[in-house]
Amino acid sequence: MMPGSNAPLFAAAVLAVAVAAACSPPPETPPIDDPPEPQAAALQDAIQAPIDRARAVGDTLEHAAAAQAERIEHASE
C-alpha cells in the first residue's frame, strides 16, 4: 500500500461524521414552569419597609404629643 492511499478513506469518514452531526436533532430545552420573579420588587420592598415603619412611628409620636398637650391644657384649667 502506498502511504497516501488512506487519505480518501479518512476524508470520507470525516465527511460522514460531519453529516451525521448536522442531521441530529437539537438538544431539548427543559420547559419553564414559572418565570422567575423580578428582583426589583424585592429591592423595592426592602427600601420601602423602613420608610413605612418610620412614618408609623412619626404618626404615633404626633398622637402622643397631641394627647400630652391636651392633658397639660386640662391640668392648667
DSSP file (Angstrom, degrees, kcal/mol; ACC not computed):
  #  RESIDUE AA STRUCTURE BP1 BP2  ACC     N-H-->O    O-->H-N    N-H-->O    O-->H-N    TCO  KAPPA ALPHA  PHI   PSI    X-CA   Y-CA   Z-CA
    1    1 A M              0   0    0      0, 0.0     0, 0.0     0, 0.0     0, 0.0   0.000 360.0 360.0 360.0 148.1    0.0    0.0    0.0
    2    2 A M    >   -     0   0    0      1,-0.1     3,-1.6     2,-0.0     4,-0.3  -0.620 360.0-118.5 -89.5 150.0    1.1    3.5   -0.7
    3    3 A P  T 3  S+     0   0    0      0, 0.0     3,-0.5     0, 0.0    -1,-0.1   0.805 111.4  46.5 -60.3 -31.0    1.4    6.0    2.2
    4    4 A G  T >  S+     0   0    0      1,-0.2     3,-1.0     2,-0.1    -2,-0.0   0.334  83.6  95.2 -93.1   7.3   -1.2    8.4    0.8
    5    5 A S  T <  S+     0   0    0     -3,-1.6     4,-0.4     1,-0.2    -1,-0.2   0.694  77.5  59.1 -75.9 -17.3   -3.8    5.8    0.0
    6    6 A N  T 3> S+     0   0    0     -3,-0.5     4,-2.5    -4,-0.3    -1,-0.2   0.562  81.9  87.2 -85.2  -8.3   -5.7    6.2    3.3
    7    7 A A  H <> S+     0   0    0     -3,-1.0     4,-2.6     1,-0.2     5,-0.2   0.905  87.5  47.6 -61.2 -45.4   -6.4    9.9    2.7
    8    8 A P  H  > S+     0   0    0      0, 0.0     4,-2.1     0, 0.0    -1,-0.2   0.885 113.1  49.5 -65.6 -34.6   -9.7    9.4    0.7
    9    9 A L  H  > S+     0   0    0     -4,-0.4     4,-2.0     2,-0.2    -2,-0.2   0.907 112.0  47.9 -67.7 -41.3  -10.9    6.9    3.3
   10   10 A F  H  X S+     0   0    0     -4,-2.5     4,-2.4     2,-0.2     5,-0.2   0.911 111.6  50.5 -64.6 -42.6  -10.1    9.4    6.1
   11   11 A A  H  X S+     0   0    0     -4,-2.6     4,-2.3     1,-0.2    -2,-0.2   0.886 110.2  50.0 -62.9 -39.7  -11.8   12.2    4.2
   12   12 A A  H  X S+     0   0    0     -4,-2.1     4,-2.2     2,-0.2    -1,-0.2   0.879 110.3  50.1 -67.2 -37.6  -14.9   10.1    3.7
   13   13 A A  H  X S+     0   0    0     -4,-2.0     4,-2.3     2,-0.2    -2,-0.2   0.918 111.4  47.9 -66.5 -43.3  -15.0    9.2    7.4
   14   14 A V  H  X S+     0   0    0     -4,-2.4     4,-2.3     1,-0.2    -2,-0.2   0.914 112.5  49.7 -63.0 -42.4  -14.7   12.9    8.4
   15   15 A L  H  X S+     0   0    0     -4,-2.3     4,-2.4     1,-0.2    -1,-0.2   0.895 109.9  50.8 -63.6 -40.3  -17.4   13.8    5.9
   16   16 A A  H  X S+     0   0    0     -4,-2.2     4,-2.3     2,-0.2    -2,-0.2   0.898 111.0  48.1 -65.1 -40.6  -19.7   11.1    7.3
   17   17 A V  H  X S+     0   0    0     -4,-2.3     4,-2.3     2,-0.2    -2,-0.2   0.911 112.0  50.0 -65.9 -41.5  -19.2   12.2   10.9
   18   18 A A  H  X S+     0   0    0     -4,-2.3     4,-1.9     2,-0.2    -2,-0.2   0.906 112.3  47.0 -64.0 -41.7  -19.9   15.9    9.9
   19   19 A V  H  X S+     0   0    0     -4,-2.4     4,-1.5     2,-0.2    -1,-0.2   0.909 112.3  50.0 -66.7 -41.4  -23.1   14.9    8.0
   20   20 A A  H  X S+     0   0    0     -4,-2.3     4,-0.7     1,-0.2    -2,-0.2   0.888 111.4  48.7 -64.9 -38.3  -24.3   12.7   11.0
   21   21 A A  H  < S+     0   0    0     -4,-2.3     3,-0.5     1,-0.2    -1,-0.2   0.866 110.4  51.3 -69.0 -35.4  -23.7   15.6   13.4
   22   22 A A  H  < S+     0   0    0     -4,-1.9    -1,-0.2     1,-0.2    -2,-0.2   0.785 109.4  50.8 -72.3 -26.4  -25.5   18.0   11.2
   23   23 A C  H  < S+     0   0    0     -4,-1.5    -1,-0.2    -5,-0.1    -2,-0.2   0.572  85.1 103.8 -89.0  -9.4  -28.6   15.7   10.9
   24   24 A S  S  < S-     0   0    0     -4,-0.7    -3,-0.0    -3,-0.5    -4,-0.0  -0.470  79.6-107.2 -74.7 145.8  -29.0   15.1   14.7
   25   25 A P        -     0   0    0      0, 0.0    -1,-0.1     0, 0.0     3,-0.1  -0.316  39.4 -98.0 -69.7 154.5  -31.9   17.0   16.3
   26   26 A P        -     0   0    0      0, 0.0     3,-0.1     0, 0.0     2,-0.0  -0.323  50.1 -88.6 -67.6 155.7  -31.0   19.9   18.6
   27   27 A P        -     0   0    0      0, 0.0     2,-0.2     0, 0.0    -3,-0.0  -0.352  47.8-105.9 -65.8 146.9  -31.0   19.1   22.4
   28   28 A E        -     0   0    0     -3,-0.1     0, 0.0     1,-0.0     0, 0.0  -0.499  27.2-137.8 -74.8 139.0  -34.3   19.5   24.1
   29   29 A T        -     0   0    0     -2,-0.2     3,-0.1    -3,-0.1    -1,-0.0  -0.790  26.2-110.1 -93.6 140.2  -34.7   22.6   26.4
   30   30 A P        -     0   0    0      0, 0.0     2,-0.1     0, 0.0    -1,-0.0  -0.419  38.5-105.0 -68.1 143.4  -36.4   22.0   29.7
   31   31 A P        -     0   0    0      0, 0.0     2,-0.7     0, 0.0    -3,-0.0  -0.385  27.4-127.6 -68.8 146.4  -39.9   23.5   29.9
   32   32 A I        -     0   0    0      1,-0.2    -3,-0.0    -2,-0.1     0, 0.0  -0.859  23.8-175.6 -97.5 115.7  -40.2   26.7   32.0
   33   33 A D  S    S+     0   0    0     -2,-0.7    -1,-0.2     1,-0.3     0, 0.0   0.987  71.3   2.8 -73.7 -62.6  -42.9   26.3   34.6
   34   34 A D  S    S-     0   0    0      3,-0.0    -1,-0.3     0, 0.0     3,-0.1  -0.985  78.1-118.9-127.4 135.8  -42.9   29.7   36.2
   35   35 A P        -     0   0    0      0, 0.0     2,-0.0     0, 0.0    -3,-0.0  -0.421  45.4 -93.8 -68.0 150.0  -40.8   32.7   35.1
   36   36 A P        -     0   0    0      0, 0.0     3,-0.1     0, 0.0     0, 0.0  -0.340  43.1-106.0 -65.0 146.0  -38.5   33.9   37.9
   37   37 A E        -     0   0    0      1,-0.1     5,-0.0    -3,-0.1    -3,-0.0  -0.510  40.5-104.0 -72.0 135.7  -39.9   36.7   40.0
   38   38 A P    >>  -     0   0    0      0, 0.0     4,-0.6     0, 0.0     3,-0.6  -0.343  20.1-144.3 -61.4 139.4  -38.3   40.0   39.2
   39   39 A Q  H 3> S+     0   0    0      1,-0.2     4,-2.0     2,-0.2     5,-0.2   0.637  90.9  77.1 -80.8 -13.5  -35.8   41.0   41.9
   40   40 A A  H 3> S+     0   0    0      1,-0.2     4,-2.5     2,-0.2    -1,-0.2   0.855  90.5  55.7 -64.4 -33.1  -36.7   44.7   41.5
   41   41 A A  H <> S+     0   0    0     -3,-0.6     4,-2.3     2,-0.2    -1,-0.2   0.901 107.0  48.9 -66.4 -39.9  -39.8   44.1   43.5
   42   42 A A  H  X S+     0   0    0     -4,-0.6     4,-2.2     2,-0.2    -1,-0.2   0.898 112.0  48.8 -65.8 -39.5  -37.8   42.6   46.4
   43   43 A L  H  X S+     0   0    0     -4,-2.0     4,-1.8     2,-0.2    -2,-0.2   0.910 110.0  51.8 -65.8 -41.9  -35.5   45.6   46.3
   44   44 A Q  H  X S+     0   0    0     -4,-2.5     4,-2.6     1,-0.2    -2,-0.2   0.919 111.2  47.5 -59.7 -44.8  -38.4   48.0   46.3
   45   45 A D  H  X S+     0   0    0     -4,-2.3     4,-2.3     1,-0.2    -1,-0.2   0.891 109.4  53.5 -64.8 -39.6  -39.9   46.3   49.3
   46   46 A A  H  < S+     0   0    0     -4,-2.2    -1,-0.2     1,-0.2    -2,-0.2   0.836 114.6  41.6 -65.7 -32.0  -36.6   46.4   51.1
   47   47 A I  H  X S+     0   0    0     -4,-1.8     4,-0.8    -5,-0.1    -2,-0.2   0.883 116.9  47.1 -79.7 -40.0  -36.3   50.1   50.6
   48   48 A Q  H  X S+     0   0    0     -4,-2.6     4,-2.4    -5,-0.2     5,-0.2   0.804  97.3  70.4 -75.6 -30.5  -40.0   50.9   51.3
   49   49 A A  H  X S+     0   0    0     -4,-2.3     4,-2.2     1,-0.2    -1,-0.2   0.914 100.2  44.4 -59.7 -48.9  -40.3   48.9   54.6
   50   50 A P  H  > S+     0   0    0      0, 0.0     4,-2.3     0, 0.0    -1,-0.2   0.860 112.5  53.7 -65.0 -31.8  -38.2   51.1   56.8
   51   51 A I  H  X S+     0   0    0     -4,-0.8     4,-2.2     2,-0.2    -2,-0.2   0.928 109.1  48.0 -66.0 -43.8  -39.8   54.2   55.3
   52   52 A D  H  X S+     0   0    0     -4,-2.4     4,-2.0     1,-0.2    -1,-0.2   0.900 111.8  50.0 -63.0 -40.7  -43.3   52.9   56.2
   53   53 A R  H  X S+     0   0    0     -4,-2.2     4,-2.3     1,-0.2    -1,-0.2   0.900 109.7  51.3 -64.8 -39.6  -42.1   52.0   59.7
   54   54 A A  H  X S+     0   0    0     -4,-2.3     4,-2.4     1,-0.2    -2,-0.2   0.895 109.2  50.3 -64.7 -39.8  -40.7   55.5   60.2
   55   55 A R  H  X S+     0   0    0     -4,-2.2     4,-2.4     2,-0.2    -1,-0.2   0.902 109.8  51.0 -64.4 -39.3  -43.9   57.1   59.1
   56   56 A A  H  X S+     0   0    0     -4,-2.0     4,-2.2     2,-0.2    -2,-0.2   0.905 110.7  48.4 -65.1 -41.0  -45.8   54.9   61.6
   57   57 A V  H  X S+     0   0    0     -4,-2.3     4,-2.5     2,-0.2    -1,-0.2   0.908 110.2  52.5 -65.0 -40.9  -43.5   55.9   64.4
   58   58 A G  H  X S+     0   0    0     -4,-2.4     4,-2.2     1,-0.2    -2,-0.2   0.911 109.2  49.0 -60.6 -42.7  -43.9   59.6   63.4
   59   59 A D  H  X S+     0   0    0     -4,-2.4     4,-2.3     2,-0.2    -1,-0.2   0.913 110.7  50.8 -62.7 -42.5  -47.7   59.3   63.5
   60   60 A T  H  X S+     0   0    0     -4,-2.2     4,-2.4     1,-0.2    -2,-0.2   0.913 110.6  48.9 -61.6 -43.0  -47.5   57.6   66.9
   61   61 A L  H  X S+     0   0    0     -4,-2.5     4,-2.5     2,-0.2    -1,-0.2   0.888 109.9  51.4 -65.9 -38.3  -45.3   60.4   68.2
   62   62 A E  H  X S+     0   0    0     -4,-2.2     4,-2.3     2,-0.2    -1,-0.2   0.918 111.4  47.3 -64.1 -42.6  -47.7   63.1   66.9
   63   63 A H  H  X S+     0   0    0     -4,-2.3     4,-2.4     2,-0.2    -2,-0.2   0.902 112.7  49.5 -64.9 -40.5  -50.6   61.4   68.6
   64   64 A A  H  X S+     0   0    0     -4,-2.4     4,-2.3     2,-0.2    -2,-0.2   0.902 111.2  49.1 -65.5 -40.6  -48.7   61.1   71.8
   65   65 A A  H  X S+     0   0    0     -4,-2.5     4,-2.4     2,-0.2    -2,-0.2   0.894 111.6  49.0 -66.3 -39.6  -47.7   64.8   71.7
   66   66 A A  H  X S+     0   0    0     -4,-2.3     4,-2.1     2,-0.2    -2,-0.2   0.905 111.8  49.0 -66.3 -40.7  -51.3   65.9   71.0
   67   67 A A  H  X S+     0   0    0     -4,-2.4     4,-2.2     2,-0.2    -2,-0.2   0.897 111.8  48.9 -65.5 -39.8  -52.5   63.8   73.9
   68   68 A Q  H  X S+     0   0    0     -4,-2.3     4,-2.4     2,-0.2    -2,-0.2   0.906 110.3  50.8 -66.5 -40.9  -49.9   65.2   76.2
   69   69 A A  H  X S+     0   0    0     -4,-2.4     4,-2.2     1,-0.2    -1,-0.2   0.892 110.2  50.4 -63.3 -38.6  -50.7   68.8   75.2
   70   70 A E  H  X S+     0   0    0     -4,-2.1     4,-2.3     2,-0.2    -1,-0.2   0.904 110.0  49.4 -66.1 -40.8  -54.4   68.1   75.8
   71   71 A R  H  X S+     0   0    0     -4,-2.2     4,-2.0     2,-0.2    -2,-0.2   0.898 111.7  49.3 -65.3 -39.4  -53.6   66.7   79.3
   72   72 A I  H  X S+     0   0    0     -4,-2.4     4,-1.5     2,-0.2    -2,-0.2   0.911 110.6  50.5 -65.7 -40.5  -51.5   69.8   80.1
   73   73 A E  H  < S+     0   0    0     -4,-2.2     4,-0.4     1,-0.2    -2,-0.2   0.911 112.8  45.6 -64.1 -43.3  -54.2   72.1   78.9
   74   74 A H  H >< S+     0   0    0     -4,-2.3     3,-0.7     1,-0.2    -1,-0.2   0.833 110.5  54.7 -69.8 -31.9  -56.8   70.3   81.1
   75   75 A A  H 3< S+     0   0    0     -4,-2.0    -1,-0.2     1,-0.2    -2,-0.2   0.812 105.7  52.2 -72.3 -28.9  -54.5   70.3   84.1
   76   76 A S  T 3<        0   0    0     -4,-1.5    -1,-0.2     1,-0.2    -2,-0.2   0.494 360.0 360.0 -87.3  -2.1  -53.9   74.1   84.0
   77   77 A E    <         0   0    0     -3,-0.7    -1,-0.2    -4,-0.4    -2,-0.1   0.467 360.0 360.0 -76.5 360.0  -57.7   74.9   83.9
